[in-house]
Amino acid sequence: MLRVVKVENGSVRGLPAADPRITSFKGIPFAAPPVNENRWRAPQPAEDWEGVLQAYEFAPVSMQVRQELDDNNIYTREWAVEPDIAMNEDCLYLNVWTPAKRTDEKLPVYVWYFGGGLQVGHPAEMEFDGERIARRGIVVVTINYRLNTFGFLCHPEITAEAPEAPANFGNLDQQAATKWVKRNIAAFGGDPDNITIGGQSAGGGSVMSQLTSPQNEDLFQRAIIQSGIFTKLYPGTLMPGLGSDLADAEQRGVEFFKYLGVSSLAEARQLDAVYLRDKTVEYGAFWGTVTDQMFSVGNSFDLFLQNKRWMVPVMFGHTSSEFFSVPNVDTFDDLRKLAVQMFGEDADEFMAICDIQSDNIGASKQKASVSGIEYAIRIAAQANSDTGANTPFYYYNFDAEIPGWDNPGTFHSVDLWFFFETLAKCWRPFVGKHYDLSRHMCNYWANFIRSGDPNGQDSTGEELPRWEPYTPFHTPQIIIAFFQLYGFNPKFSL
């Protein structure tokens, strides 16, 4: 087993995972600490170290609001089980799980970006244990990156200081970590020319940002976007605050500096990190990816549709009950006006679908509800076909029965337990069918990471149900049949 490896800055020692055939390395620096003069600056090279780095524990998480234990909050109940987790502005570290015995094995590599709205989250969350995917012959890397104001603040002084990298420091951290992987992963038995990037929620949105950044040529070969591709459907639909203009973001930074009581970038860099975090939470603004014409050259979804993206196979999907777009109307007259505005001569057909004869505007609005992510994926698939790009797309809809006293349904992020096959870490009373489903889902993911095609064999030696690429003309029946296999009731209506 590769328990000690040599990377560009020195030697690193890992530990046997729960399965001793896997070695885990935790807390490897991929960049210099983003503190002092490196605050609000693109990630800088890490320094060399003497001796052997003991990569035994996760590094501190990025600066973010402290999560409190709250049984009434499904997300803290599900994942935020360690409210006092170590937190530090010095946070640019990554973790590796490898099944390799030799450095020349050239195993496929999976680089994971966590979610949390670009405001919270970290790779030490227990569902992100990479061991189960690594058991399938994959080298798994989970990376940390800067969040909220630490990762996405803009200001005219920052732009003047570094016009080549004026913004999006959290995304640049993701990019730097992925570049580190490309330079160093062979030491862990990985193939630097067979890298898949993946993420969920804001992590999936980050994959979209990396896919459409002109800076990322040949950096990765595939992409997985879980619950992270969005576009507007009905007017007034709330959307992630991504793709705003740099100049506008700079002015928001100017206002935030006033709130902090500082008059210069130098002063702001001297502020204590905990103070800055607490003032960020108090201020209550959203900080995210902006169009800086360097890393980001536009709205990532629009760029994706225009094929201004790296043309690699993509897997994407969502849970069956997240992010539904609902008409913002109160009366049937308002609904009809909306229908005419959106669909013109097809308005009557839309109204019939909404069952306006029911005299129940709430029920009609429910019938008009559409998964915003499914809608975005359909548009992306149509553009992929219409433009002749025809890069392989694989689409899933996760619609399993989720047990628990809270009867949560397929809430946002619950699928992570299944894809990482970490159900045993969850408090929910999962049973055999859930573990079978998780095994198959993880198999599909590992196959896609390996080759760009999710199809292959189960651990039983049997072929997995075939999953065809998604096109505007092909319903992904494999997912429907797959969930039905385990007694689940999918709600596809294609």
C-alpha positions as CSV (number, residue, x, y, z in Angstrom):
1,M,0.0,0.0,0.0
2,L,1.1,3.6,-0.6
3,R,1.4,4.8,3.0
4,V,4.1,7.4,2.2
5,V,4.2,9.4,-1.0
6,K,6.4,12.2,-2.3
7,V,4.6,15.3,-3.7
8,E,6.0,18.5,-5.0
9,N,6.5,20.1,-1.6
10,G,7.7,17.1,0.4
11,S,6.8,13.6,1.7
12,V,3.4,12.8,3.1
13,R,2.4,9.8,5.3
14,G,-1.2,8.5,5.3
15,L,-3.1,6.0,7.4
16,P,-5.0,2.9,6.6
17,A,-8.7,3.7,6.2
18,A,-11.4,1.5,7.8
19,D,-10.7,-0.9,4.9
20,P,-6.9,-1.2,5.2
21,R,-6.6,-1.8,1.5
22,I,-7.3,2.0,1.2
23,T,-4.9,4.7,2.4
24,S,-6.3,8.0,3.4
25,F,-4.2,11.2,3.4
26,K,-5.9,14.2,5.2
27,G,-4.8,17.8,5.4
28,I,-2.3,18.1,2.5
29,P,-1.6,21.8,1.7
30,F,-2.1,22.6,-2.0
31,A,-1.5,26.4,-1.6
32,A,0.0,28.9,0.8
33,P,-2.2,30.0,3.7
34,P,-4.6,32.7,2.4
35,V,-3.9,35.1,5.3
36,N,-2.5,38.6,5.8
37,E,-1.3,39.8,2.3
38,N,-2.8,36.7,0.7
39,R,-6.3,37.5,1.9
40,W,-8.4,38.3,-1.2
41,R,-5.6,37.1,-3.5
42,A,-5.4,34.2,-5.9
43,P,-4.0,31.1,-4.2
44,Q,-0.2,31.2,-4.0
45,P,2.2,28.2,-4.1
46,A,2.6,26.2,-0.9
47,E,6.0,26.2,0.7
48,D,8.2,23.0,1.0
49,W,8.3,21.2,4.3
50,E,11.0,19.2,6.1
51,G,10.6,15.6,7.0
52,V,7.4,13.7,6.5
53,L,4.0,15.5,6.9
54,Q,1.7,13.4,9.0
55,A,-1.6,13.6,7.0
56,Y,-3.8,12.0,9.6
57,E,-6.5,14.5,10.3
58,F,-8.7,16.9,8.3
59,A,-7.4,20.5,8.3
60,P,-9.5,23.3,9.8
61,V,-12.6,24.2,7.8
62,S,-12.9,27.6,6.0
63,M,-14.2,30.6,7.9
64,Q,-18.0,30.5,8.0
65,V,-21.0,30.9,10.4
66,R,-20.9,28.4,13.3
67,Q,-23.5,25.7,12.9
68,E,-25.5,25.0,16.1
69,L,-27.0,21.7,17.0
70,D,-30.7,22.1,16.3
71,D,-33.0,19.1,16.0
72,N,-35.6,21.3,14.3
73,N,-33.2,22.1,11.4
74,I,-33.0,19.2,9.0
75,Y,-29.5,20.2,7.8
76,T,-27.9,20.6,11.2
77,R,-29.7,17.4,12.2
78,E,-28.3,15.6,9.2
79,W,-24.8,16.8,9.0
80,A,-23.7,19.6,11.4
81,V,-22.9,17.2,14.2
82,E,-19.7,18.9,15.3
83,P,-20.4,22.5,16.1
84,D,-17.0,23.1,17.5
85,I,-15.1,21.8,14.5
86,A,-11.7,23.5,14.0
87,M,-12.0,26.6,11.8
88,N,-9.3,28.8,10.4
89,E,-8.6,31.2,7.6
90,D,-5.6,29.0,6.9
91,C,-7.7,26.4,5.1
92,L,-6.3,25.5,1.6
93,Y,-5.9,21.7,2.1
94,L,-7.1,18.6,0.4
95,N,-7.6,14.9,1.2
96,V,-6.9,11.8,-0.8
97,W,-8.1,8.2,-0.6
98,T,-6.2,5.8,-2.8
99,P,-6.5,2.0,-3.3
100,A,-3.2,2.0,-5.2
101,K,-0.3,-0.3,-4.2
102,R,2.1,1.3,-6.7
103,T,2.6,4.7,-8.2
104,D,2.3,3.4,-11.8
105,E,-1.3,2.1,-11.6
106,K,-2.8,5.1,-13.4
107,L,-6.1,4.9,-11.6
108,P,-9.0,7.2,-12.5
109,V,-9.3,10.3,-10.3
110,Y,-12.3,12.0,-8.8
111,V,-12.0,15.6,-7.5
112,W,-14.9,16.7,-5.3
113,Y,-16.2,20.2,-4.6
114,F,-18.5,20.4,-1.6
115,G,-21.7,22.5,-1.6
116,G,-23.2,25.0,0.8
117,G,-24.2,28.0,-1.3
118,L,-20.5,29.2,-1.4
119,Q,-21.2,30.5,2.1
120,V,-20.8,27.3,4.3
121,G,-19.6,23.7,4.0
122,H,-16.4,21.7,4.2
123,P,-14.9,18.4,3.0
124,A,-14.8,16.9,6.5
125,E,-18.6,16.4,6.5
126,M,-19.0,12.7,7.2
127,E,-21.0,11.9,4.0
128,F,-17.9,12.8,2.0
129,D,-15.8,9.9,3.1
130,G,-14.1,8.8,-0.1
131,E,-13.3,5.2,1.0
132,R,-16.2,3.5,-0.6
133,I,-15.6,5.1,-4.0
134,A,-11.9,4.3,-3.7
135,R,-12.7,0.6,-3.1
136,R,-13.9,0.6,-6.7
137,G,-10.5,1.5,-8.0
138,I,-10.8,5.3,-8.0
139,V,-8.4,7.8,-6.4
140,V,-10.7,10.3,-4.6
141,V,-9.7,13.8,-3.7
142,T,-11.9,16.2,-1.6
143,I,-10.7,19.8,-1.5
144,N,-11.4,22.8,0.7
145,Y,-11.9,26.4,-0.6
146,R,-12.6,29.9,0.7
147,L,-16.2,30.9,1.2
148,N,-18.4,34.0,1.6
149,T,-16.5,37.2,1.9
150,F,-13.2,35.4,2.3
151,G,-13.6,33.7,-1.0
152,F,-15.8,36.0,-3.1
153,L,-15.5,39.7,-2.0
154,C,-14.7,42.1,-4.7
155,H,-13.3,45.7,-4.3
156,P,-11.7,48.2,-6.7
157,E,-8.4,48.0,-4.8
158,I,-8.3,44.2,-5.2
159,T,-8.8,44.6,-8.9
160,A,-6.2,47.3,-9.2
161,E,-3.7,45.2,-7.3
162,A,-4.2,42.0,-9.4
163,P,-6.2,42.6,-12.6
164,E,-5.3,39.2,-13.8
165,A,-7.1,37.6,-10.8
166,P,-9.5,40.2,-9.3
167,A,-12.2,38.0,-8.0
168,N,-13.6,34.5,-7.4
169,F,-10.9,33.4,-5.0
170,G,-13.0,30.4,-3.9
171,N,-13.3,29.2,-7.5
172,L,-9.6,29.8,-8.0
173,D,-8.9,27.7,-4.9
174,Q,-10.9,24.8,-6.6
175,Q,-8.9,25.4,-9.8
176,A,-5.6,25.4,-7.9
177,A,-6.4,22.3,-6.1
178,T,-7.4,20.5,-9.3
179,K,-4.1,21.7,-10.9
180,W,-2.3,20.3,-7.9
181,V,-4.0,17.0,-8.4
182,K,-2.9,17.0,-12.1
183,R,0.7,17.6,-11.0
184,N,0.9,15.3,-8.1
185,I,-1.8,12.5,-8.3
186,A,0.6,10.1,-10.0
187,A,2.4,9.8,-6.6
188,F,-0.9,8.3,-5.3
189,G,-1.3,5.9,-8.2
190,G,-3.7,8.2,-10.1
191,D,-3.8,9.1,-13.7
192,P,-3.3,12.9,-14.2
193,D,-5.0,12.5,-17.7
194,N,-8.1,10.9,-16.3
195,I,-9.6,13.4,-13.9
196,T,-13.3,13.9,-13.3
197,I,-14.5,16.9,-11.3
198,G,-17.8,16.7,-9.4
199,G,-19.8,18.6,-6.9
200,Q,-23.3,19.0,-5.5
201,S,-25.4,22.2,-5.0
202,A,-23.0,25.1,-5.0
203,G,-20.3,22.5,-5.6
204,G,-22.2,21.5,-8.7
205,G,-22.5,25.1,-9.6
206,S,-18.7,25.4,-9.1
207,V,-18.3,22.5,-11.6
208,M,-20.3,24.6,-14.1
209,S,-18.0,27.5,-13.4
210,Q,-14.9,25.4,-14.0
211,L,-16.4,23.8,-17.1
212,T,-17.0,27.2,-18.7
213,S,-13.7,28.9,-17.6
214,P,-11.4,29.5,-20.5
215,Q,-8.5,28.9,-18.1
216,N,-9.1,25.2,-17.7
217,E,-7.9,23.6,-20.9
218,D,-7.0,19.9,-20.5
219,L,-7.5,20.1,-16.7
220,F,-10.2,17.4,-16.5
221,Q,-11.9,14.8,-18.7
222,R,-15.4,14.5,-17.3
223,A,-17.8,16.3,-15.0
224,I,-20.6,15.4,-12.5
225,I,-23.1,18.1,-11.6
226,Q,-25.5,17.2,-8.8
227,S,-28.3,19.6,-8.1
228,G,-26.1,22.4,-9.5
229,I,-27.4,23.6,-12.9
230,F,-30.1,26.3,-12.8
231,T,-32.0,28.6,-15.1
232,K,-35.1,30.7,-14.7
233,L,-38.5,29.4,-15.7
234,Y,-41.3,31.5,-14.3
235,P,-40.9,35.3,-13.8
236,G,-39.7,36.0,-10.3
237,T,-38.1,32.7,-9.7
238,L,-35.4,33.0,-7.1
239,M,-32.0,32.1,-8.5
240,P,-28.5,31.6,-7.0
241,G,-26.7,35.0,-7.2
242,L,-24.1,33.9,-9.7
243,G,-22.6,35.7,-12.7
244,S,-23.0,39.3,-11.5
245,D,-20.9,42.0,-13.0
246,L,-17.5,42.7,-11.5
247,A,-18.1,46.5,-11.3
248,D,-21.3,46.0,-9.4
249,A,-19.6,43.5,-7.1
250,E,-16.8,45.9,-6.5
251,Q,-19.3,48.5,-5.3
252,R,-20.8,46.0,-2.9
253,G,-17.3,45.5,-1.6
254,V,-16.9,49.3,-1.1
255,E,-20.2,49.3,0.9
256,F,-19.0,46.3,3.0
257,F,-15.7,48.0,3.8
258,K,-17.7,51.0,5.1
259,Y,-19.7,48.6,7.3
260,L,-16.4,47.2,8.6
261,G,-15.2,50.7,9.4
262,V,-12.1,50.4,7.2
263,S,-11.0,52.7,4.4
264,S,-8.5,50.6,2.5
265,L,-7.6,47.1,1.5
266,A,-4.6,47.1,3.7
267,E,-6.7,47.9,6.7
268,A,-9.2,45.2,5.8
269,R,-6.4,42.6,5.6
270,Q,-5.4,43.4,9.1
271,L,-8.8,42.6,10.6
272,D,-9.0,39.5,12.8
273,A,-10.5,36.6,10.8
274,V,-13.2,35.8,13.4
275,Y,-14.2,39.4,13.6
276,L,-14.5,39.5,9.8
277,R,-16.5,36.3,9.8
278,D,-18.9,37.6,12.4
279,K,-19.4,40.9,10.6
280,T,-20.0,39.0,7.4
281,V,-22.8,37.0,9.1
282,E,-24.2,40.2,10.6
283,Y,-24.1,42.0,7.3
284,G,-26.2,39.2,5.7
285,A,-25.3,39.6,2.1
286,F,-24.6,36.8,-0.5
287,W,-21.1,36.5,-1.9
288,G,-20.6,34.4,-5.0
289,T,-19.0,34.0,-8.4
290,V,-18.9,37.1,-10.5
291,T,-18.1,37.7,-14.2
292,D,-14.5,39.1,-14.0
293,Q,-13.6,38.3,-17.7
294,M,-10.7,36.3,-16.4
295,F,-11.8,33.1,-14.6
296,S,-15.5,33.7,-15.4
297,V,-16.5,35.2,-18.7
298,G,-20.2,35.1,-18.3
299,N,-23.2,33.2,-16.8
300,S,-22.1,29.6,-16.7
301,F,-25.4,28.2,-17.9
302,D,-25.6,30.6,-20.9
303,L,-22.0,29.7,-21.8
304,F,-22.8,26.0,-21.5
305,L,-25.7,26.3,-24.0
306,Q,-23.4,28.1,-26.4
307,N,-20.8,25.3,-26.2
308,K,-18.4,27.8,-24.6
309,R,-17.4,25.0,-22.3
310,W,-14.9,22.2,-22.2
311,M,-16.5,19.5,-24.3
312,V,-16.4,16.6,-21.9
313,P,-19.0,14.0,-20.9
314,V,-21.3,15.3,-18.2
315,M,-23.6,13.5,-15.7
316,F,-26.2,15.6,-14.0
317,G,-29.4,15.3,-12.1
318,H,-31.4,16.2,-9.0
319,T,-33.6,14.8,-6.3
320,S,-37.3,14.6,-7.1
321,S,-38.5,17.2,-4.7
322,E,-36.0,20.0,-4.7
323,F,-36.0,23.5,-6.3
324,F,-39.5,23.5,-7.9
325,S,-40.4,26.6,-9.9
326,V,-44.0,27.7,-9.2
327,P,-46.0,30.5,-10.9
328,N,-46.0,33.6,-8.7
329,V,-49.7,34.3,-9.1
330,D,-52.7,34.7,-6.8
331,T,-55.7,34.3,-9.2
332,F,-56.7,32.5,-12.4
333,D,-56.6,35.8,-14.2
334,D,-53.0,36.3,-13.2
335,L,-52.2,32.7,-14.3
336,R,-53.8,33.3,-17.7
337,K,-51.9,36.5,-18.2
338,L,-48.7,34.7,-17.3
339,A,-49.6,31.9,-19.8
340,V,-50.2,34.3,-22.6
341,Q,-46.9,36.1,-21.8
342,M,-44.9,32.9,-21.8
343,F,-46.6,30.7,-24.3
344,G,-48.6,32.9,-26.6
345,E,-51.0,30.9,-28.8
346,D,-50.3,27.8,-26.6
347,A,-51.6,29.5,-23.5
348,D,-54.8,27.4,-23.6
349,E,-52.9,24.2,-23.6
350,F,-50.9,25.3,-20.6
351,M,-54.1,26.3,-18.7
352,A,-55.6,22.9,-19.5
353,I,-52.6,21.2,-18.0
354,C,-53.1,23.4,-14.9
355,D,-56.7,22.1,-14.6
356,I,-58.3,25.5,-14.3
357,Q,-61.7,23.8,-14.0
358,S,-60.9,22.8,-10.5
359,D,-61.5,26.4,-9.2
360,N,-58.5,25.8,-6.9
361,I,-55.7,28.2,-7.7
362,G,-53.4,26.4,-5.3
363,A,-53.9,23.1,-7.0
364,S,-53.5,24.6,-10.4
365,K,-50.2,26.3,-9.4
366,Q,-49.0,22.9,-8.1
367,K,-49.8,21.3,-11.4
368,A,-47.8,24.1,-13.1
369,S,-44.8,23.4,-10.8
370,V,-41.7,22.3,-12.6
371,S,-38.3,21.2,-11.3
372,G,-36.0,24.1,-12.1
373,I,-33.0,21.8,-12.4
374,E,-34.8,19.3,-14.7
375,Y,-35.9,22.3,-16.9
376,A,-32.3,23.5,-17.1
377,I,-31.0,20.0,-18.0
378,R,-33.7,19.6,-20.7
379,I,-32.6,23.0,-22.2
380,A,-28.9,21.9,-22.0
381,A,-29.7,18.6,-23.7
382,Q,-31.6,20.4,-26.5
383,A,-28.8,22.8,-27.1
384,N,-26.3,19.9,-27.1
385,S,-28.3,18.3,-29.9
386,D,-29.2,21.4,-31.8
387,T,-25.6,22.7,-32.0
388,G,-24.3,19.3,-33.1
389,A,-22.1,19.1,-30.1
390,N,-23.5,15.8,-29.0
391,T,-21.2,15.3,-26.0
392,P,-22.4,12.4,-23.8
393,F,-24.9,13.5,-21.2
394,Y,-26.3,11.2,-18.5
395,Y,-29.3,12.4,-16.5
396,Y,-30.8,11.0,-13.2
397,N,-33.7,11.8,-11.0
398,F,-33.2,10.6,-7.4
399,D,-36.6,9.5,-6.0
400,A,-36.0,7.0,-3.2
401,E,-38.1,6.6,-0.1
402,I,-36.1,8.2,2.8
403,P,-36.9,6.8,6.3
404,G,-37.0,8.8,9.5
405,W,-39.4,10.3,12.0
406,D,-39.4,13.5,10.1
407,N,-40.7,12.0,6.8
408,P,-38.4,14.3,4.9
409,G,-38.9,13.1,1.3
410,T,-36.1,13.5,-1.2
411,F,-34.8,16.7,0.4
412,H,-31.9,18.7,-1.1
413,S,-28.6,16.9,-0.5
414,V,-30.0,13.6,0.8
415,D,-28.7,11.7,-2.2
416,L,-25.1,12.4,-1.0
417,W,-25.4,9.5,1.5
418,F,-26.1,7.2,-1.5
419,F,-23.6,8.4,-4.0
420,F,-20.7,8.2,-1.5
421,E,-22.2,4.9,-0.1
422,T,-21.9,6.3,3.4
423,L,-25.4,5.4,4.6
424,A,-24.0,3.7,7.7
425,K,-22.8,7.1,9.0
426,C,-26.3,8.5,8.9
427,W,-28.8,8.4,11.8
428,R,-31.7,7.4,9.6
429,P,-32.9,3.7,9.8
430,F,-31.8,2.7,6.3
431,V,-32.4,-1.0,5.5
432,G,-31.3,-3.5,2.9
433,K,-33.0,-1.9,-0.1
434,H,-31.3,1.4,0.6
435,Y,-27.9,-0.2,0.8
436,D,-28.5,-2.1,-2.5
437,L,-29.6,1.1,-4.2
438,S,-26.6,3.0,-2.8
439,R,-24.2,0.3,-4.0
440,H,-25.6,0.5,-7.5
441,M,-25.5,4.2,-7.6
442,C,-21.9,4.3,-6.4
443,N,-21.1,1.7,-9.1
444,Y,-22.6,3.9,-11.8
445,W,-20.7,6.9,-10.6
446,A,-17.4,5.0,-10.4
447,N,-17.9,3.7,-13.9
448,F,-18.5,7.2,-15.3
449,I,-15.5,8.5,-13.4
450,R,-13.4,5.7,-15.0
451,S,-14.5,6.0,-18.6
452,G,-17.3,8.5,-19.2
453,D,-19.9,5.7,-19.4
454,P,-21.8,4.7,-16.2
455,N,-22.6,1.3,-17.5
456,G,-20.8,-1.9,-16.3
457,Q,-21.0,-4.7,-13.8
458,D,-22.3,-4.8,-10.3
459,S,-20.1,-6.4,-7.6
460,T,-22.3,-9.5,-8.1
461,G,-20.9,-9.9,-11.6
462,E,-24.2,-9.0,-13.2
463,E,-24.6,-6.2,-15.6
464,L,-26.2,-3.0,-14.2
465,P,-29.4,-2.0,-15.8
466,R,-28.4,-0.1,-19.0
467,W,-28.3,3.7,-18.7
468,E,-28.6,5.4,-22.1
469,P,-27.2,8.9,-22.7
470,Y,-29.8,11.6,-22.4
471,T,-31.0,13.4,-25.5
472,P,-34.1,15.6,-26.0
473,F,-35.7,12.5,-27.7
474,H,-34.8,9.8,-25.2
475,T,-36.4,9.3,-21.8
476,P,-33.9,8.1,-19.2
477,Q,-35.9,5.0,-18.4
478,I,-33.0,3.3,-16.7
479,I,-33.5,5.5,-13.7
480,I,-37.2,4.7,-13.5
481,A,-36.6,1.0,-13.8
482,F,-33.7,1.2,-11.4
483,F,-35.7,2.8,-8.5
484,Q,-38.6,0.5,-9.2
485,L,-36.3,-2.4,-8.7
486,Y,-36.0,-1.5,-5.1
487,G,-39.6,-0.7,-4.5
488,F,-39.3,3.0,-4.8
489,N,-41.9,5.1,-6.6
490,P,-40.3,7.6,-9.1
491,K,-42.4,10.6,-10.1
492,F,-41.0,11.2,-13.6
493,S,-43.6,12.6,-15.9
494,L,-41.8,13.1,-19.2
